[in-house]
Amino acid sequence: MPQQTFPPCQKFACDIQDCLSKNNYQETKCEKVIQALRTCCEELLEKGGSSPCCPKKKYGKKESH
């Protein structure tokens, strides 16, 4: 049976959901896991990767015209 692969950064997105659920949906108590997803997505997109967990609109670098 082939090993199941998950989208890049999905672990961090799941960690956020777990944290929010455990902390009554108070984002301030989950800032570290939110930042971990942000960092993962920024690094992934910088390298040309993609993930459904990392929308380019939100995490991609702003282009200056």
C-alpha positions in Angstrom: 0.0 0.0 0.0 1.5 3.4 -1.0 2.3 5.8 1.8 -0.1 8.7 2.1 1.5 12.1 1.6 0.1 15.3 3.0 0.3 18.8 1.5 3.3 20.9 2.7 2.6 22.9 5.9 -0.6 20.9 6.6 0.7 19.8 10.0 0.9 23.4 11.0 -2.7 24.1 9.8 -3.9 21.1 11.8 -1.9 22.3 14.8 -3.8 25.7 14.6 -7.1 24.0 14.6 -6.2 21.8 17.6 -4.9 24.8 19.5 -7.9 26.9 18.8 -10.3 24.1 19.8 -8.4 23.5 23.1 -8.3 27.3 23.9 -11.9 28.3 23.2 -11.0 29.8 19.8 -8.8 32.5 21.4 -6.2 33.3 18.7 -4.0 35.1 21.2 -3.3 31.7 22.9 -2.2 30.2 19.6 0.1 32.8 18.3 3.1 30.4 18.2 1.4 27.8 16.0 -0.1 30.5 13.8 3.4 32.0 13.3 4.8 28.5 12.5 2.3 28.1 9.7 3.1 31.6 8.4 6.8 30.8 8.4 6.3 27.4 6.7 4.1 29.0 4.0 6.4 31.9 3.4 9.4 29.6 3.0 7.5 27.2 0.8 6.2 29.9 -1.6 9.6 31.5 -1.7 11.0 28.2 -3.0 8.3 28.1 -5.7 6.3 25.4 -3.9 2.5 25.4 -3.2 0.0 24.0 -0.8 -3.7 24.4 -0.3 -2.7 25.4 3.3 -0.8 28.4 1.9 -2.9 30.7 -0.3 -0.5 32.9 -2.3 -2.8 35.9 -1.7 -2.2 35.7 2.0 1.4 34.4 2.3 3.0 35.3 -1.0 5.4 38.3 -1.2 3.8 41.5 -2.3 5.0 42.6 -5.7 5.9 46.2 -6.2 5.1 47.8 -9.6 
